[in-house]
Amino acid sequence: KHHKHEVDLFDITFMMSERYDHDAREKTGVVKKVDVEKYWGSGDRTDIPSEFRKKILSFKPNLIAFSIVENNYAYSKKLFKIAKEATKAPIIVGGLFPTTMPELFVEDSNVDIICIGEGEYAMERLADKLDQGQDITNISNLIVKDKGKVIKNGFAKYYDWEPPVFQDWSIFDKRHLLKPFMGKMYRTGFFELSRGCPNNCSYCNNHLNQIIFKGLGRYNREKPLEYAIKEIEYMKNKYSLELVFFNDENFLTMKKERLSKFCNEYQNRVNLPFFIMTRADSLLDEQSVAMLKKAGCITVGIGVESGNEE
């Protein structure tokens, strides 16, 4: 949208009557039980394939993009087929699963393009070239099927938040803002201060990413703090947020000077309770933990750092 492309969304989250992810979180104690149906409804009981077809025929897209993780892959395959039958627009898939298992999607006759790794720059260039009627086979981070050939391109630099563009939640169902936490529902915003974990645990997808994207620069990148705080301030006011969740895979990889500055700015300008994820060993620094608590950190998600279940 920032680059003047028209965007629409087909989201089946609240069309589903079963809430597998949430049920699993409640069962394992990740979230306390809460009456989510009161806020999310019990499923819109929609004919999803029919609604998807209607959306394609009404919006008439020049490109259809699917974001894929493992647990939505099986259902997505059904939607690929519907999209291919409804339009001649190319179908692109991206996300964690296509990045780690691109051959599955190369073999799928209903998929035309696979995005490997981060998609911000690749999607922008692809949309631009489609609009201009230009060749799309030579865009970095993309695997493109073209007249029976499979063209695998190299990789562009890592995403660095340039140009600075705030998230845009306007096309999403407003129920997405309501998330269960400690037995209540909170208007929650998700943000990032960094991308890419610097650690190299062999059982984690970051280990594979560091191999795939070797030589592209620093895998662990930090977002400019002022830009990050401005975005959170803006979204807090626009959506009346009550809770902030930081997506950083290892929040406390940042240097103490940056952490101190973040905590001060966040407390003065945002002042909402927040949730982070980090490694257990990073919590051994009591000064860092004290700064986090003072700034409003109320929960820390800690990964069990072992590939051996026993």
Solvent accessible surface area in square Angstrom, and as a share of the most:
residue,aa,sasa,rsa
1,K,111,0.47
2,H,96,0.43
3,H,75,0.33
4,K,181,0.77
5,H,38,0.17
6,E,148,0.67
7,V,67,0.38
8,D,64,0.33
9,L,51,0.25
10,F,44,0.18
11,D,40,0.21
12,I,38,0.19
13,T,58,0.33
14,F,12,0.05
15,M,37,0.17
16,M,55,0.24
17,S,53,0.34
18,E,94,0.42
19,R,28,0.10
20,Y,148,0.56
21,D,73,0.38
22,H,11,0.05
23,D,75,0.39
24,A,53,0.41
25,R,112,0.41
26,E,38,0.17
27,K,182,0.77
28,T,102,0.59
29,G,58,0.56
30,V,105,0.61
31,V,22,0.12
32,K,117,0.50
33,K,165,0.70
34,V,21,0.12
35,D,84,0.44
36,V,4,0.02
37,E,81,0.36
38,K,149,0.63
39,Y,87,0.33
40,W,26,0.09
41,G,28,0.27
42,S,61,0.39
43,G,11,0.11
44,D,74,0.38
45,R,177,0.64
46,T,44,0.25
47,D,91,0.47
48,I,14,0.07
49,P,52,0.33
50,S,33,0.21
51,E,57,0.26
52,F,10,0.04
53,R,91,0.33
54,K,121,0.51
55,K,60,0.26
56,I,7,0.03
57,L,102,0.51
58,S,86,0.56
59,F,62,0.26
60,K,153,0.65
61,P,20,0.12
62,N,110,0.56
63,L,35,0.17
64,I,18,0.09
65,A,60,0.46
66,F,27,0.11
67,S,92,0.59
68,I,1,0.01
69,V,65,0.37
70,E,100,0.45
71,N,113,0.58
72,N,56,0.29
73,Y,36,0.14
74,A,75,0.58
75,Y,59,0.22
76,S,9,0.06
77,K,87,0.37
78,K,122,0.52
79,L,14,0.07
80,F,0,0.00
81,K,110,0.47
82,I,15,0.07
83,A,0,0.00
84,K,66,0.28
85,E,112,0.50
86,A,24,0.19
87,T,27,0.16
88,K,205,0.87
89,A,10,0.08
90,P,29,0.18
91,I,0,0.00
92,I,2,0.01
93,V,1,0.00
94,G,13,0.13
95,G,28,0.27
96,L,68,0.34
97,F,26,0.11
98,P,0,0.00
99,T,7,0.04
100,T,36,0.21
101,M,77,0.34
102,P,33,0.21
103,E,86,0.38
104,L,58,0.29
105,F,1,0.00
106,V,35,0.20
107,E,133,0.60
108,D,17,0.09
109,S,100,0.64
110,N,31,0.16
111,V,1,0.00
112,D,33,0.17
113,I,1,0.01
114,I,0,0.00
115,C,5,0.03
116,I,12,0.06
117,G,20,0.19
118,E,49,0.22
119,G,22,0.21
120,E,68,0.30
121,Y,25,0.10
122,A,4,0.03
123,M,61,0.27
124,E,46,0.20
125,R,101,0.37
126,L,0,0.00
127,A,22,0.17
128,D,40,0.21
129,K,51,0.22
130,L,49,0.24
131,D,94,0.49
132,Q,114,0.50
133,G,70,0.67
134,Q,93,0.41
135,D,84,0.43
136,I,30,0.15
137,T,21,0.12
138,N,99,0.51
139,I,5,0.03
140,S,40,0.26
141,N,15,0.08
142,L,1,0.00
143,I,11,0.06
144,V,3,0.02
145,K,53,0.22
146,D,48,0.25
147,K,192,0.82
148,G,86,0.82
149,K,140,0.59
150,V,68,0.39
151,I,53,0.27
152,K,145,0.61
153,N,35,0.18
154,G,50,0.48
155,F,70,0.29
156,A,23,0.18
157,K,120,0.51
158,Y,22,0.08
159,Y,25,0.10
160,D,53,0.27
161,W,11,0.04
162,E,99,0.45
163,P,54,0.34
164,P,77,0.49
165,V,59,0.34
166,F,68,0.28
167,Q,70,0.31
168,D,66,0.34
169,W,35,0.12
170,S,56,0.36
171,I,59,0.30
172,F,81,0.34
173,D,53,0.27
174,K,113,0.48
175,R,59,0.21
176,H,48,0.21
177,L,12,0.06
178,L,36,0.18
179,K,57,0.24
180,P,18,0.11
181,F,26,0.11
182,M,112,0.50
183,G,29,0.28
184,K,129,0.55
185,M,23,0.10
186,Y,55,0.21
187,R,76,0.28
188,T,5,0.03
189,G,0,0.00
190,F,67,0.28
191,F,4,0.02
192,E,38,0.17
193,L,1,0.01
194,S,15,0.09
195,R,51,0.19
196,G,9,0.09
197,C,17,0.10
198,P,66,0.42
199,N,43,0.22
200,N,90,0.46
201,C,34,0.20
202,S,88,0.57
203,Y,112,0.43
204,C,43,0.25
205,N,52,0.27
206,N,5,0.03
207,H,51,0.23
208,L,67,0.33
209,N,17,0.09
210,Q,44,0.20
211,I,104,0.53
212,I,49,0.25
213,F,12,0.05
214,K,173,0.73
215,G,76,0.73
216,L,46,0.23
217,G,58,0.55
218,R,168,0.61
219,Y,33,0.13
220,N,12,0.06
221,R,30,0.11
222,E,68,0.31
223,K,8,0.03
224,P,70,0.44
225,L,16,0.08
226,E,84,0.38
227,Y,25,0.10
228,A,1,0.01
229,I,1,0.00
230,K,102,0.43
231,E,4,0.02
232,I,1,0.01
233,E,46,0.21
234,Y,104,0.39
235,M,3,0.01
236,K,53,0.23
237,N,116,0.60
238,K,112,0.47
239,Y,15,0.06
240,S,71,0.46
241,L,8,0.04
242,E,76,0.34
243,L,6,0.03
244,V,0,0.00
245,F,41,0.17
246,F,0,0.00
247,N,68,0.35
248,D,3,0.01
249,E,86,0.39
250,N,11,0.05
251,F,4,0.02
252,L,21,0.11
253,T,51,0.30
254,M,19,0.08
255,K,165,0.70
256,K,81,0.34
257,E,147,0.66
258,R,40,0.15
259,L,3,0.01
260,S,37,0.24
261,K,116,0.49
262,F,0,0.00
263,C,7,0.04
264,N,83,0.42
265,E,50,0.22
266,Y,0,0.00
267,Q,60,0.27
268,N,121,0.62
269,R,71,0.26
270,V,0,0.00
271,N,104,0.53
272,L,22,0.11
273,P,45,0.28
274,F,0,0.00
275,F,35,0.15
276,I,0,0.00
277,M,63,0.28
278,T,4,0.03
279,R,59,0.22
280,A,52,0.41
281,D,75,0.39
282,S,29,0.19
283,L,43,0.21
284,L,145,0.72
285,D,56,0.29
286,E,145,0.65
287,Q,110,0.49
288,S,10,0.06
289,V,58,0.33
290,A,62,0.48
291,M,36,0.16
292,L,4,0.02
293,K,158,0.67
294,K,149,0.63
295,A,2,0.01
296,G,21,0.20
297,C,17,0.10
298,I,92,0.46
299,T,35,0.20
300,V,49,0.28
301,G,23,0.22
302,I,87,0.44
303,G,39,0.38
304,V,134,0.77
305,E,77,0.35
306,S,58,0.37
307,G,56,0.54
308,N,105,0.54
309,E,182,0.82
310,E,200,0.90
